Amino acid sequence: MPTADTTDAQLNRLWGAACALLGLFLLLWGLSAVRAHVLDDDLHNRCADLRTASFPFEKSCAHEDGTVENANGLLFEGAFFGSLAAAVACWTLVLTIEASRRR
């Protein structure tokens, strides 16, 4: 059975991971907002088929030949949704451990 110090150290690392993942998610969300609302703000002036998304923020232009301009990349969206899912999992685990310790 682990000692109290070992359990506290593991819980502290889990808290750190949960906060880091939440920070990564918020950073990526902020970057997508800046890109959509600042960098791609004039995209509607030069695009006939403008597509927007709100989670994560995105403004992209679909061309007739099937290409898409200024869309979020697959790696970006994978990191965005992956960090969200991992943060939720870590926070759930942390809160479950904290609740069980208080009983």
Disulfide bonds with the S-S distance in Angstrom:
Cys47-Cys61 2.04
